[in-house]
Every structure is written in C-alpha cells, then in structure tokens.
Amino acid sequence: MIYKSQILKGCILLLFLIFQVGTIQSENLKSLVNLEGNWKFSIGDDPARAIPDYDDSDWQNVFVPNSWEDNGYEDYNGFAWYRKTFKISQPFNREYLYLYMGYIDDVDEVYLNGKLIGASGNFPPRMKTAYNIPRMYPVPANLIHKNGENVIAVRVYDGILNGGITQGPVGIFIDKDQERMDVDLTGYWNFECGNSVDQGNLKCVTYRKGKIFVPGFWEARGYNDLDGKAKYTKEFNYPSDLNTSGKALILGVIDDEDVVWLNGERIKWMGYKRGSNWYDNAYHLTFRAYEIPKGLLKSSGVNVIEVMVKDYTGPGGIYRGPIGITDIELAEEMVKREYKDNRSGFEKFIDYWFD
C-alpha cells in the first residue's frame, strides 16, 4: 500500500532531480577538462594540503563524484581533503573559465595551484551547510598552467550523514553560448544586498568589495543565508560599429524573480513565442531574454543595466549564463530551446504522476 507521505516524498525527490537535470543539461557547455574519476583523498585537516607540491603519495584513491561513505569511509564526519592533478590540452581564449564541483556536503574551500578560488558554507565552530548549492567557481585564466600540470585541492567539512563531493558534474568548462554574444557581460557586477560576504571568501582571488561575479548563485560567492532582494548593476560601452536596433539582453537564468532596467527604462522579458512577453515570473528555470526597444542602447557613452532580484528560499541570484547582448533572432532561438528543455522535464513529471 502506498501512503500519501510516500507519494509526497516521491514528488519532492522527482522535482529535485528535474531541477538538477534542467540546470545542467540546458547549459550549452564545452568541457575543457573532465575531472570525474579518481582523486587523492585523506581525512583530517592541514592547510599545507593546499600547496601544489604537497606530498600526497600515501593518500587513498576515491571516486569523484561520490560520497566518501560510498568510498569506504563509513560513518565519518569531520574534515577531509581531496587533491587532483590535471593538464589542459584544449586551446581557450577566455579571461575566465568555470570550475564545476557539483554538490559538496557540507562546506568547502577550493584551491587551484595554491590560490583560493571559491568557498561555500561556513566551517566550524559556526558551521553552516551548503549541501544544496551547486558549486560553480570562476577561474582566472592566468592561474592555469597551459603547458604544465595544475593541482586542485578541496578542503571539505561534513557535519552529519553523507559527506564529500557527492554529485557532478565535476570539471572545467566554458559556455559556448557566451561566445555568441555581441557584448560579453560576464564578470564583475556591482552588488547591493542586506548581507555581508562570509569572512572566508575575503581571501578568494575572485573576491571584489561591493561586487559579485556573474553568473553564479550568490551563496557560491559567499553570501550565505541571503533570501530577499538584492540589486545588480553593470555599466558598459556598446561598440560603435554595431547596430543598436534588433537587439536583446540575455541574463541566463535567475532564481527567483527579477525586474530589469536599461538606461532607466524597464525592459520586457521575452516569451517563447514571438511578440509575447512575461513580467514578474518566479520560475527559477526559465531563460531570461529581454527585447531592447529601438533607440534605448547608446552607441556612445555609458549604458547602465540594473537588475533587482528577489529570492524566496534556497539558492538565489543570476546563477548561469550566457550573459550579454545579442541579436533578437539568436535570443529567440535560445528562449525556444530552453523553454523546450524545461517544459519536457515538467511534462514528464505530470505524466508520471497523473496519467
């Protein structure tokens, strides 16, 4: 006999899986390095383990992504470190790459070649879990050794139940859609909110006071427990050799609600059908594209984008790309593709439970 509580639990689990699949499969990512597989692993804690030439020859091998309990460390709660050596053989010409670390239970600091590039959650004595925050950290390209070995070291603390790098994807990627933007708006935006960044993130090489790197959940940028409103602002110059008409602003995907102004005028969120638009939609998987009215973009002088985001619970912010300005036809193509991807997942959910 199936009880209502079991059905409800199943619904929640399936929705959670749909959310994860949607946030991964809908992205048009190109993998530069696949980091899934065997990593060096050792329990305990020592800051020297972040040093690239640290001797980890006597460490155990574990499979990532998978909890450390499933790798033989049953019932262990506490500190542990992972280390991985890799090379990048594929060429790239980007200022930043994206390191995806999947889901880490509970708290992490990630080092690349000895530099702290990201952190989520709070370590003891005031532990704050970030088990439900997808880890995506920007990697300055100048930290990468293009013709040699690179070392990732991950410090993890787990307080209860399963621990470690539990789910993927794990690797270094670039966003192929980002390369299709006429104006690239990824990078640092001014950021105003009611919370201060976590102290551990002040040491990150990507931290900038009063700014946040876009895209990415704000919890993965050090703003733990931030629910409610926050404001993003970006100033940019538009290339004088490009047409200012027939353009759209792309802001990837936002959790949960957003209102956007360009040069002081609110702009409309494009729907998946030509001529349609949506306002104040709180769907956290919907792709954001905004038609730019003719004459609003300035071909000389500074343009200003303002984005007010409201998050209700869980992760929030402008959390994935692409981010930029492109032709309206390409924006429509992206909106339709993303709408189809996300709608098919929801339809599967409806069919599973109600057919």
Buried (B, 14 or more C-beta within 10 A) or exposed (E): EEEEEEEEEEEEEBEEEBBBBBBBEBBBBBEBBEBBEEBBBBBEBEEEBBBBEBEBEEBBEBEBBBBBBBBEBEEBBBBBBBBBEBEBEEEEEBEBBBBBBBBBBBBBBBBBBEBBBBBBBBBEEEBBBBBEBBBBBBBBBEBBBEEEEBBBBBBBBBBEEBBBBBBBBBBBBBBEBBBBBBBBBBBBBBBEBEBEBBEBBEEBBBBBEEBBBBBBBBBBBBBBEBBEBBBBBBEBEBEEEEEBEEBBBBBBBBBBBBBBBBBEEEBBBBBBEEEEEEEEBEBBBBBBBBBBEEEBBBEEEEBEBBBBBBBEEBBBBBBBBBBBBBBBEBBBBBBBBBBEBBEEBBEEBEEEEEE
